[in-house]
Amino acid sequence: MMNHINSYGRKKLNDRSPHAVFSFLHDTDTLQKLDAECIPNNAIILHPKLLKK
């Protein structure tokens, strides 16, 4: 769920995603340790059905 939310571009970040900004500021090892993955724009789901098991 968080990977989908953090892969979505934000206006405040100049249409960059929080994931992209974090990967620019920190090394990719940190993202791997957090198990963070960037979801492609056409695959992002921001709908309550994402929460269903």
C-alpha positions in Angstrom: 0.0 0.0 0.0 2.7 2.5 1.0 4.7 1.8 -2.2 1.6 2.9 -4.2 1.1 6.0 -2.2 4.8 7.0 -2.3 5.1 6.4 -6.0 2.4 9.0 -6.8 3.8 12.3 -8.0 3.1 15.4 -5.8 2.7 18.9 -6.9 4.7 20.1 -3.9 7.6 18.0 -5.1 7.5 19.4 -8.7 5.4 16.3 -9.8 8.1 14.0 -8.4 7.1 11.1 -6.1 8.3 10.9 -2.5 10.1 7.7 -3.6 12.1 9.5 -6.3 13.0 12.4 -3.9 14.1 10.0 -1.2 16.2 8.0 -3.7 17.9 11.2 -4.8 18.7 12.3 -1.3 19.7 8.9 0.1 21.3 5.8 -1.2 19.4 2.9 -2.8 20.5 0.5 0.0 18.3 2.4 2.4 15.3 2.0 0.1 16.0 -1.8 -0.2 16.2 -2.1 3.6 12.9 -0.4 3.9 11.5 -2.7 1.2 10.4 0.3 -0.8 9.7 -0.1 -4.5 8.6 2.4 -7.1 5.4 1.5 -8.8 5.1 2.6 -12.4 2.6 5.4 -13.0 0.2 3.2 -15.0 0.1 0.6 -12.2 -0.5 2.9 -9.2 -3.7 2.0 -7.3 -5.1 4.7 -5.0 -8.4 3.1 -4.1 -9.7 1.4 -0.9 -9.7 -1.9 -2.8 -5.9 -1.9 -2.3 -6.5 -2.4 1.4 -8.6 -5.6 0.9 -6.8 -8.9 1.6 
